[in-house]
Amino acid sequence: MMHSSSIFLVCEIDFTDAFQYYFLDGSRRSFNFCSLHAFSATLQSPATHWQVHASAAKAAVDSMTRSLGLEWGTYNIRVVGIAPGPIKDTPGTTKLAPGMSGEEVNELIGSGIPLGRMGTATEIGHAAVFLATSKYTTGETLIVDGGEWLYKPPMVPKDMVSILSRKVESKSRAQAPKSRL
């Protein structure tokens, strides 16, 4: 179990960095149009074991992105974020499976992503370009993870669901009230 001071330290680092970027750097800018970007994650949606520190920090960054998007919109300042999923050949993914080769890590993690692979740094760059050029987007954190945060391992294998669905359907039709028409 992580010590409470460690949890608060991670929250402080993640949130304070984003806060300082928004308020200190943003306040020095004098543009007619400005766009500020934050990086988040998806581990807080819905939750991840042993990640309370990072989940709390990223949830704070997401909330700040939404709130500042609302508050600063009247000044034509857009505030947006990117929440990347597992990105191939980065230090973050290397930490997930120490001792495994890059290809083994990519295959292992990619198998749990609906698109069947890990993302690339270039794909995160494309998301940043989209957000930077989308003049009507603010207060939004774009999730770029191949659908990983939507995926949950099935409680029942796909093939079994198909078989069970057919059986349940035939039983429910047999129990349906008879039509009077």
C-alpha positions in Angstrom: 0.0 0.0 0.0 1.3 3.4 -0.9 1.9 5.9 1.9 -0.5 8.9 2.0 2.3 11.4 1.7 3.3 9.7 -1.6 -0.2 9.9 -2.9 -0.4 13.7 -2.2 3.1 14.2 -3.7 2.1 12.7 -7.0 -1.2 14.7 -7.0 0.8 17.8 -6.2 3.3 17.2 -9.0 0.7 16.4 -11.7 -1.8 19.0 -10.8 0.6 21.8 -9.9 2.5 21.4 -13.2 -0.7 21.7 -15.2 -1.9 24.6 -12.9 1.4 26.5 -13.4 1.3 25.9 -17.1 -2.2 27.3 -17.4 -1.9 30.2 -14.9 1.7 31.3 -15.0 2.5 30.7 -18.7 -1.0 31.5 -19.9 -1.1 34.8 -18.0 2.0 36.1 -19.8 0.5 35.6 -23.2 -1.2 38.4 -25.0 -2.8 36.8 -28.1 -6.1 37.4 -29.7 -6.5 33.7 -29.6 -4.8 31.1 -27.4 -5.1 27.4 -26.9 -3.7 25.6 -23.8 -3.2 21.9 -23.7 -2.9 19.5 -20.8 -2.0 15.8 -20.7 -4.1 13.4 -18.8 -4.8 9.6 -18.8 -7.7 7.2 -18.6 -6.7 5.2 -15.6 -9.2 7.1 -13.4 -12.1 6.1 -15.7 -13.5 4.0 -14.1 -10.5 3.0 -11.8 -7.2 1.2 -11.8 -5.7 -0.9 -9.0 -2.8 0.6 -7.1 -3.1 3.9 -9.0 -5.0 6.2 -6.6 -2.3 8.8 -6.7 -2.1 9.1 -10.4 -5.9 8.7 -10.8 -6.6 11.5 -8.4 -4.1 13.8 -10.1 -5.4 13.1 -13.6 -9.0 13.5 -12.5 -8.0 17.0 -11.2 -6.3 17.9 -14.5 -9.4 16.8 -16.4 -11.6 18.9 -14.1 -9.4 21.9 -14.4 -9.5 21.6 -18.2 -13.3 21.5 -18.2 -13.6 24.4 -15.7 -11.1 26.6 -17.4 -12.6 25.9 -20.8 -15.8 27.3 -19.5 -14.3 30.2 -17.6 -11.7 31.3 -20.2 -13.9 30.8 -23.2 -15.2 34.3 -22.9 -11.7 35.6 -23.4 -11.3 33.4 -26.6 -8.9 31.1 -24.8 -9.5 27.5 -25.5 -8.3 24.9 -22.9 -8.1 21.3 -24.1 -6.4 18.1 -23.1 -5.2 14.8 -24.5 -5.5 11.5 -22.6 -3.2 9.0 -24.5 -3.5 5.3 -24.0 -0.6 2.9 -24.1 1.9 4.3 -26.7 4.4 1.9 -28.4 8.1 2.2 -27.6 7.8 4.9 -24.9 9.3 4.8 -21.4 5.8 4.6 -19.9 5.1 1.2 -21.6 8.6 -0.1 -20.8 7.8 0.3 -17.1 4.6 -1.8 -17.5 6.5 -5.1 -18.2 10.1 -5.0 -17.1 12.3 -7.7 -18.6 10.1 -8.1 -21.7 11.2 -7.1 -25.1 9.5 -4.1 -26.8 7.7 -6.4 -29.2 6.5 -8.6 -26.4 5.2 -5.6 -24.5 3.5 -4.3 -27.6 1.8 -7.6 -28.2 0.7 -8.2 -24.6 -0.8 -4.7 -24.1 -2.1 -4.5 -27.7 -4.2 -7.6 -27.2 -6.3 -5.8 -24.6 -7.1 -2.9 -26.8 -10.2 -3.0 -29.1 -8.1 -1.8 -32.1 -5.7 -4.6 -31.4 -2.5 -2.6 -31.0 -0.8 0.1 -29.1 -0.8 3.7 -30.3 2.1 5.6 -31.7 3.6 9.0 -30.8 2.6 10.2 -34.3 -1.0 9.5 -33.5 -0.8 11.6 -30.3 0.7 14.3 -32.5 -2.2 14.1 -34.9 -4.6 14.5 -31.9 -2.6 17.6 -30.8 -2.8 19.1 -34.2 -6.6 18.5 -34.4 -7.1 20.2 -31.0 -4.8 23.1 -31.9 -6.7 23.8 -35.1 -10.2 23.0 -33.9 -11.3 26.6 -33.1 -14.7 25.5 -31.6 -13.4 22.9 -29.1 -12.8 23.9 -25.4 -13.0 22.2 -22.0 -12.5 18.8 -23.6 -10.0 16.1 -23.0 -9.6 13.9 -26.1 -9.0 10.2 -25.4 -6.6 8.7 -27.8 -6.3 5.1 -26.7 -7.7 2.8 -29.4 -10.8 2.3 -27.3 -8.9 0.8 -24.3 -10.8 2.7 -21.7 -14.1 1.4 -23.1 -13.0 -2.2 -23.0 -13.7 -4.6 -20.1 -12.8 -8.3 -20.3 -16.0 -10.2 -20.9 -17.4 -12.1 -18.0 -18.6 -14.7 -20.6 -16.6 -15.6 -23.7 -18.1 -14.2 -27.0 -18.9 -17.7 -28.4 -20.8 -18.6 -25.2 -22.8 -15.3 -25.3 -24.0 -16.2 -28.8 -25.2 -19.7 -27.7 -26.8 -18.4 -24.5 -28.5 -15.6 -26.4 -30.2 -18.0 -28.7 -31.4 -20.2 -25.9 -32.7 -17.3 -23.8 -34.5 -15.8 -26.9 -36.3 -19.0 -27.7 -37.4 -19.4 -24.0 -38.6 -15.8 -23.8 -40.6 -16.1 -27.0 -42.2 -19.3 -25.7 -43.3 -17.3 -22.5 -44.6 -14.3 -24.4 -48.3 -13.6 -24.1 -50.3 -14.8 -27.1 -51.4 -12.0 -29.4 -55.2 -11.3 -29.7 -54.9 -9.9 -33.1 
